[in-house]
Amino acid sequence: MPTDDTLIAATVRAAVPLVVAALARRYGNLADSEDAVQEALAEAAVAWSRTGLPDDPRAWLLTVARRRYIDAVRSDAARRDREERDAALDLRDEGAASARDDSLALFALCCHPALEPTTQVALTLRTVGGLTTAQIASAFYATEAAMTRRLSRAKRTIDDAGRRFGSLDAAELAARADAVRSTLYLMFTQGHAPSDGELPVHAELTAEAIRLTRMLHDALPADTQTTALLALLLLTDARTPARTDADGLPVPLALQDRGLWRDDQLVEGRALAAAALADGVATPMHVQAALAAVHAAASTAADTDWPQLVGLYDVLVRLQPGPASWLGRAAAIGMARGPLAGLAELAELERDERLAGGHRLPSVRAGLLERAGATAAARAAYALAASRASNSSERRWLATQAERLTDPSTDRPTPGEGAS
């Protein structure tokens, strides 16, 4: 029976890092291993859509990927025979191999010291997280072509360094924890607020990021940054049931039904945030966990401690200046001190090239303008943001806001500026 494309995509996302890890462990070549897996995925896309998912998708992918790897590297008939015999012998172990979760070990391999930190993150997103090159490029504000070249160079660098895939070393993981955490954060962000596509949330990607973060937290329980990251992801994901309306459009934080938030994640996330902050350390991850905890503590948007959020953003922009931090601070100021104060902050960001052509700045501006009573300007800002948004659900919501301000009879409460 044919299988739904969404189910196939979710299965592939979960299986790919395990299959890449199994091949890399067997053959010691990351670049060629991933190429072989990509060929296996192309075959799976055709076969699975016709016949449905196999009983063990990982084993299926591993079998086909091994064959494609052998096809690619053999150079003569004798080598073909040797490799095929080896593969035949290995097939009996595929059930165990497909069940083995080497995700953190693969993290450590992708975070090779021969690579610069941003490249470590990009490669891990591709190899472990299963993100497309286009999605990774968007996260790094880069072109897809440039990211393709960077990823290709990264895989070859690891292979040229002679670093074979092996069992996870705790000390090595601790040394590379910064890059691993950055990767997990970006993976979650891409799932929680996709840069493109149709869906407002990719639940399988956020769930995988949380699962891997739990694994990292278990491996490094004394690392408070990892504790803070897990708190942040749980508190943010807790809002997911309230983030979309009946039409599948995003619902801003200020308008969400907080009764739909997941209590178990809120309780666990706030406890983890408190534990992470207990030693007085202030890193960007600690501050972001604190921001999420303040939102989680409020029963309504009006009850939110906006002055405290402004204070936390003041710390964040000093520790980690960037578009997201500055936009968040401007939105919080708009709620704490009034929309005109928020608009004044946004004016300072107009010259930031990282925001040029994006939809987030005009989207925040639109909410502030609407609250200030500048309806025509708000409508224009919503329309501009809609024209720039690459995620279709977000684009439709922004267009709906512009239409709402065009027709006063469809008026509804001002959406506010909080993130969803």
TORTOR-486679 format. One record per residue (C-alpha): residue number from 1; x, z, y. Coordinates in pm, 1 decimal. Layout:
<rs>
   k       c1       c3       c2
 NUM        X        Z        Y
...
</rs>
This chain:
<rs>
   k       c1       c3       c2
   1      0.0      0.0      0.0
   2    140.3    -91.3    343.7
   3    267.1    198.9    551.9
   4    198.3    277.7    916.2
   5    487.1    180.9   1146.0
   6    487.6    526.4   1304.6
   7    541.3    693.2    966.9
   8    820.9    451.4    883.6
   9    989.4    521.3   1217.9
  10    967.9    898.4   1165.6
  11   1106.9    868.2    813.3
  12   1392.8    648.8    928.8
  13   1481.8    886.2   1210.6
  14   1509.6   1175.3    966.3
  15   1697.2    980.2    698.4
  16   1952.6    782.6    897.6
  17   2201.1   1063.4    980.6
  18   2198.7   1181.2    619.1
  19   2265.4    832.9    483.7
  20   2537.9    761.5    740.5
  21   2698.7   1094.3    650.6
  22   2687.8   1017.0    278.5
  23   2855.8    678.7    329.4
  24   3114.5    816.8    570.3
  25   3201.8   1089.8    322.9
  26   3230.9    833.8     40.6
  27   3428.2    564.1    224.0
  28   3579.2    738.5    527.3
  29   3484.6    469.1    778.1
  30   3220.0    561.2   1035.2
  31   3180.8    222.8   1205.2
  32   3137.8     22.5    884.4
  33   2916.0    293.5    736.1
  34   2676.2    274.7   1027.8
  35   2678.7   -106.0   1017.1
  36   2582.9    -93.5    650.1
  37   2300.9    150.8    721.9
  38   2167.6    -73.7    997.3
  39   2152.3   -363.7    750.3
  40   1970.4   -139.7    503.2
  41   1722.0    -46.3    776.7
  42   1651.6   -413.5    842.3
  43   1565.5   -457.5    473.8
  44   1357.1   -140.2    475.7
  45   1151.7   -258.6    773.1
  46   1034.7   -557.1    569.1
  47   1004.5   -394.3    226.6
  48    838.0    -68.8    331.9
  49    580.5   -235.9    553.6
  50    466.7   -437.4    249.2
  51    493.9   -189.5    -36.7
  52    485.1    148.4    137.3
  53    748.3    419.9    148.5
  54    947.8    473.7   -171.8
  55    936.5    812.1   -342.5
  56   1279.5    897.8   -200.5
  57   1341.7    694.7    117.8
  58   1688.9    845.0    165.0
  59   1800.4    743.0   -183.4
  60   1655.0    394.2   -128.3
  61   1845.7    353.4    197.8
  62   2162.8    495.8     46.5
  63   2151.1    255.2   -247.1
  64   2100.3    -50.0    -26.7
  65   2351.4     65.9    235.4
  66   2618.2    115.5    -30.4
  67   2562.0   -236.3   -155.0
  68   2583.4   -377.3    195.5
  69   2901.9   -178.9    258.5
  70   3058.4   -316.9    -57.6
  71   2952.9   -670.6     36.2
  72   3122.9   -629.0    372.6
  73   3458.3   -489.8    259.8
  74   3537.8   -655.0    -72.7
  75   3788.3   -937.9    -46.3
  76   3816.1  -1071.6   -399.5
  77   3639.8  -1072.5   -733.7
  78   3848.9   -791.1   -877.2
  79   3767.7   -563.5   -584.9
  80   3401.8   -663.8   -616.0
  81   3400.5   -549.0   -979.2
  82   3572.5   -219.2   -899.4
  83   3340.2   -139.8   -611.1
  84   3028.5   -233.3   -805.9
  85   3137.6    -12.4  -1096.3
  86   3201.2    274.2   -854.7
  87   2862.8    224.1   -694.1
  88   2688.4    216.5  -1031.1
  89   2853.3    544.3  -1125.8
  90   2758.5    697.0   -792.1
  91   2390.5    608.5   -824.7
  92   2331.3    902.1  -1057.7
  93   2429.8   1136.3   -772.7
  94   2204.6    979.9   -511.1
  95   1925.6   1235.3   -553.8
  96   2160.5   1519.8   -462.4
  97   2328.0   1318.9   -187.8
  98   1997.6   1225.3    -29.0
  99   1891.2   1589.7    -21.0
 100   2214.8   1713.1    134.5
 101   2191.6   1775.6    508.7
 102   2524.3   1700.6    673.9
 103   2383.5   1671.8   1023.9
 104   2607.4   1936.0   1181.7
 105   2912.2   1801.6    998.1
 106   2829.8   1456.7   1132.1
 107   2797.8   1614.9   1477.5
 108   3152.1   1746.1   1446.0
 109   3278.1   1402.8   1343.5
 110   3109.0   1229.4   1636.9
 111   3248.9   1491.2   1876.4
 112   3603.4   1384.5   1791.7
 113   3865.9   1509.5   2041.7
 114   3994.2   1153.3   2084.6
 115   3668.4   1075.2   2268.0
 116   3574.6   1184.5   2617.2
 117   3279.9   1427.7   2630.8
 118   3018.4   1180.8   2752.1
 119   3113.1    937.1   2476.6
 120   3092.2   1216.0   2218.3
 121   2737.7   1284.1   2331.2
 122   2639.5    916.2   2331.5
 123   2779.5    853.5   1983.7
 124   2605.8   1159.3   1839.1
 125   2274.2   1052.4   1989.6
 126   2315.8    716.1   1819.5
 127   2451.6    828.6   1482.4
 128   2281.3   1164.9   1428.3
 129   1980.0   1149.2   1657.6
 130   1882.2    792.5   1576.9
 131   1819.7    696.5   1940.3
 132   1843.2    331.4   2034.1
 133   2125.7    206.9   2251.4
 134   1874.3    136.7   2528.5
 135   1746.0    495.3   2519.3
 136   2097.8    635.0   2535.3
 137   2188.3    402.6   2822.0
 138   1886.4    526.9   3016.1
 139   1988.2    889.7   2959.9
 140   2334.6    814.3   3098.5
 141   2215.7    589.2   3385.2
 142   2414.0    300.8   3230.6
 143   2332.8    -54.6   3126.8
 144   2254.7   -127.5   2763.6
 145   2546.6   -372.2   2740.0
 146   2793.7   -115.7   2872.9
 147   2662.6    147.7   2630.7
 148   2691.7    -93.4   2338.2
 149   3059.0   -147.7   2419.3
 150   3119.2    225.2   2460.1
 151   2962.6    308.2   2124.1
 152   3156.4     36.5   1943.7
 153   3484.6    159.7   2090.3
 154   3398.0    519.5   1999.5
 155   3338.1    442.3   1633.1
 156   3659.3    242.5   1608.7
 157   3853.2    519.5   1781.9
 158   3739.8    771.8   1523.2
 159   3823.2    539.3   1236.4
 160   4162.5    449.7   1383.8
 161   4242.9    819.3   1419.8
 162   4209.1    853.6   1044.9
 163   3953.5   1134.0   1067.7
 164   3755.1   1129.5    745.2
 165   3416.8   1288.6    706.1
 166   3435.8   1624.6    536.6
 167   3273.9   1963.0    507.3
 168   3186.8   2144.2    827.8
 169   3455.8   2374.0    965.0
 170   3310.6   2661.5   1170.9
 171   3611.2   2679.2   1402.6
 172   3596.2   2305.3   1464.8
 173   3224.9   2324.0   1537.0
 174   3278.2   2609.2   1783.4
 175   3546.6   2408.0   1962.8
 176   3308.8   2115.4   2000.0
 177   2993.4   2316.8   2065.9
 178   2965.6   2202.9   2429.0
 179   2933.5   1838.2   2328.5
 180   2694.7   1924.8   2043.8
 181   2469.5   2125.7   2278.0
 182   2467.8   1846.1   2535.6
 183   2366.1   1602.8   2265.4
 184   2085.9   1825.0   2140.0
 185   1957.1   1872.5   2494.6
 186   1952.2   1497.7   2561.5
 187   1792.3   1430.7   2224.2
 188   1512.3   1673.8   2303.1
 189   1470.6   1537.6   2655.7
 190   1438.0   1183.5   2526.0
 191   1165.3   1302.2   2290.0
 192    987.0   1530.4   2537.2
 193    997.6   1282.1   2826.1
 194   1079.4    937.4   2679.9
 195   1244.2    697.9   2921.7
 196   1049.0    404.1   2778.5
 197    790.8    303.4   2520.7
 198    422.5    386.6   2488.2
 199    418.1    754.3   2394.8
 200    435.1   1046.9   2640.5
 201    602.7   1254.8   2365.5
 202    804.4   1163.2   2055.5
 203    722.3   1469.2   1845.4
 204    954.9   1379.0   1559.8
 205   1252.2   1363.0   1796.6
 206   1176.3   1695.4   1966.6
 207   1122.8   1858.1   1627.6
 208   1455.6   1724.5   1502.3
 209   1635.9   1850.9   1812.3
 210   1486.6   2197.6   1761.7
 211   1571.8   2194.4   1391.3
 212   1933.5   2100.4   1458.6
 213   1959.4   2357.7   1738.0
 214   1840.3   2625.5   1496.6
 215   2113.1   2512.4   1256.4
 216   2371.7   2539.0   1531.8
 217   2240.1   2881.6   1633.9
 218   2262.3   3000.3   1273.4
 219   2620.4   2872.1   1254.0
 220   2718.4   3025.8   1590.7
 221   2489.0   3329.2   1637.1
 222   2714.2   3494.6   1898.5
 223   2723.2   3187.6   2122.6
 224   2482.8   3270.8   2406.5
 225   2472.3   2915.1   2538.0
 226   2334.3   2799.1   2205.1
 227   2085.0   3086.2   2216.0
 228   1982.8   2977.1   2565.3
 229   1944.8   2616.2   2452.6
 230   1716.2   2713.8   2165.2
 231   1510.4   2924.9   2407.0
 232   1479.7   2634.4   2649.7
 233   1370.5   2387.7   2382.2
 234   1112.9   2623.8   2232.9
 235    963.5   2719.8   2569.6
 236    942.4   2357.2   2675.7
 237    800.6   2235.0   2345.3
 238    539.2   2513.0   2352.2
 239    361.8   2318.9   2629.7
 240    326.3   2000.0   2423.2
 241    -41.5   2046.7   2316.1
 242   -144.7   2060.8   2682.8
 243     76.9   1780.0   2811.0
 244   -163.4   1490.9   2749.4
 245   -532.3   1437.9   2821.8
 246   -800.7   1274.6   2609.1
 247   -676.8    930.8   2715.0
 248   -318.7   1008.7   2618.1
 249   -199.5   1031.4   2977.9
 250     49.7   1299.7   3089.9
 251    -90.2   1619.6   3243.1
 252    138.0   1780.5   3506.3
 253    237.3   2141.7   3451.5
 254     16.8   2267.4   3733.9
 255   -296.3   2122.5   3571.5
 256   -228.1   2209.5   3208.4
 257   -462.0   2431.6   3007.7
 258   -220.0   2711.4   2930.0
 259   -450.1   2840.5   2660.6
 260   -328.4   2545.5   2454.8
 261     36.3   2646.1   2477.6
 262    186.8   2759.9   2148.0
 263    206.3   3136.9   2157.9
 264    456.6   3169.8   1873.8
 265    707.5   2947.9   2051.4
 266    648.9   3123.5   2383.6
 267    716.0   3464.5   2228.6
 268   1026.0   3349.9   2041.0
 269   1157.4   3148.7   2335.9
 270   1122.2   3433.5   2586.4
 271   1293.8   3673.9   2348.0
 272   1581.9   3431.1   2297.1
 273   1611.3   3371.9   2673.7
 274   1630.6   3747.4   2735.2
 275   1896.5   3783.6   2465.4
 276   2101.0   3497.4   2610.0
 277   2088.7   3644.8   2960.1
 278   2164.4   4001.2   2850.8
 279   2542.0   3972.3   2895.7
 280   2512.8   3847.2   3253.3
 281   2671.3   3506.8   3185.7
 282   2545.2   3227.7   3412.0
 283   2593.9   2874.0   3282.3
 284   2358.9   2580.4   3348.9
 285   2201.1   2633.3   3007.6
 286   2135.7   3002.5   3080.2
 287   1974.8   2915.0   3413.9
 288   1753.4   2646.0   3262.6
 289   1637.4   2890.9   2995.5
 290   1554.0   3138.7   3271.3
 291   1357.5   2871.8   3459.9
 292   1153.0   2794.6   3149.5
 293   1092.7   3166.2   3088.9
 294    954.9   3212.8   3442.1
 295    706.8   2927.4   3387.1
 296    612.9   3071.9   3046.7
 297    540.6   3413.8   3199.4
 298    272.3   3279.1   3436.0
 299    -88.1   3259.5   3317.2
 300   -165.7   2997.2   3584.4
 301     35.3   2773.1   3813.7
 302    -72.3   2985.6   4111.0
 303     66.2   3295.5   3941.7
 304    409.9   3139.1   3898.2
 305    691.7   3322.1   4074.9
 306    798.2   3020.9   4282.3
 307   1046.5   3212.6   4502.3
 308   1226.6   3326.0   4187.1
 309   1235.3   2965.8   4065.9
 310   1387.1   2854.6   4398.0
 311   1654.8   3121.2   4359.9
 312   1732.6   3003.6   4007.1
 313   1750.8   2640.3   4123.1
 314   1990.0   2747.5   4398.8
 315   2219.6   2873.2   4122.9
 316   2166.2   2565.7   3908.2
 317   2255.0   2313.8   4178.2
 318   2579.8   2501.0   4239.1
 319   2668.4   2504.6   3871.2
 320   2537.6   2160.0   3782.4
 321   2460.8   1943.5   4085.4
 322   2270.8   1630.5   3992.0
 323   1942.7   1439.7   4035.7
 324   1735.8   1653.6   3798.0
 325   1855.0   1982.1   3950.2
 326   1799.5   1870.8   4308.0
 327   1455.3   1724.1   4236.4
 328   1348.2   2039.8   4056.8
 329   1466.9   2251.0   4348.3
 330   1280.5   2035.6   4602.1
 331    959.6   2063.4   4399.0
 332    995.7   2441.1   4368.6
 333   1058.4   2473.4   4743.9
 334    746.0   2265.1   4803.1
 335    544.1   2516.4   4603.5
 336    712.2   2827.6   4744.4
 337    742.9   2732.7   5112.8
 338    493.1   2451.5   5156.0
 339    496.8   2072.0   5108.3
 340    672.4   1995.9   5436.3
 341    969.2   2208.8   5332.8
 342    979.8   2024.2   5001.3
 343    967.4   1686.3   5175.6
 344   1257.3   1788.2   5397.5
 345   1461.8   1861.2   5085.5
 346   1370.7   1524.6   4935.4
 347   1491.0   1347.2   5248.4
 348   1841.0   1468.1   5167.3
 349   1824.4   1292.5   4829.7
 350   1733.1    948.2   4957.6
 351   2096.9    836.7   4964.1
 352   2171.1    945.7   4605.5
 353   2243.1    621.2   4420.1
 354   2155.8    784.0   4086.8
 355   1794.9    807.0   4203.2
 356   1778.5    459.7   4357.2
 357   1524.9    241.6   4180.0
 358   1393.8    528.3   3966.5
 359   1040.6    666.0   3966.1
 360   1105.1   1041.0   3976.3
 361   1183.8   1080.8   4344.9
 362    875.2    887.1   4470.5
 363    664.8   1071.5   4211.8
 364    769.1   1413.0   4344.5
 365    729.9   1286.9   4701.1
 366    376.0   1165.9   4625.7
 367    264.1   1510.4   4512.1
 368    413.2   1676.7   4818.3
 369    261.7   1420.8   5054.1
 370    -79.8   1466.9   4896.7
 371    -60.7   1843.1   4937.7
 372     43.3   1787.7   5300.6
 373   -269.6   1578.7   5358.9
 374    -86.5   1246.9   5404.8
 375   -320.4   1057.3   5171.7
 376   -214.3    701.3   5256.7
 377    155.4    782.3   5224.1
 378     90.9    968.4   4898.6
 379    -99.6    670.4   4759.9
 380    189.3    438.7   4844.6
 381    439.6    676.5   4686.2
 382    234.8    700.0   4364.9
 383    212.8    320.8   4351.0
 384    587.0    285.7   4405.4
 385    659.7    540.0   4132.2
 386    422.5    356.9   3896.2
 387    600.7     27.5   3958.2
 388    933.1    188.2   3864.1
 389    831.2    395.4   3561.2
 390    950.1    251.2   3229.3
 391    737.2    474.2   3006.8
 392    393.5    313.8   2989.3
 393    190.9    636.5   2965.4
 394    367.5    779.4   3268.4
 395    322.7    449.6   3451.9
 396    -51.2    450.9   3381.4
 397    -85.9    810.5   3502.1
 398     95.3    734.4   3827.7
 399   -118.4    424.4   3882.5
 400   -427.6    635.7   3819.0
 401   -319.3    877.1   4092.2
 402   -277.9    590.1   4338.5
 403   -624.7    460.5   4249.3
 404   -771.9    809.8   4283.5
 405   -649.3    835.2   4641.4
 406   -787.7    489.3   4714.2
 407  -1137.7    596.4   4603.9
 408  -1225.7    943.8   4740.4
 409  -1526.6    965.6   4504.9
 410  -1285.6   1011.1   4213.2
 411  -1103.9   1298.7   4381.1
 412   -968.3   1578.6   4166.5
 413   -736.2   1876.5   4223.5
 414   -393.7   1799.0   4359.0
 415   -160.7   1760.2   4059.8
 416    129.9   1956.6   4204.5
 417    494.1   1882.7   4144.2
 418    587.8   2081.9   3835.7
 419    739.4   1914.4   3533.1
 420    517.7   1871.5   3231.6
</rs>
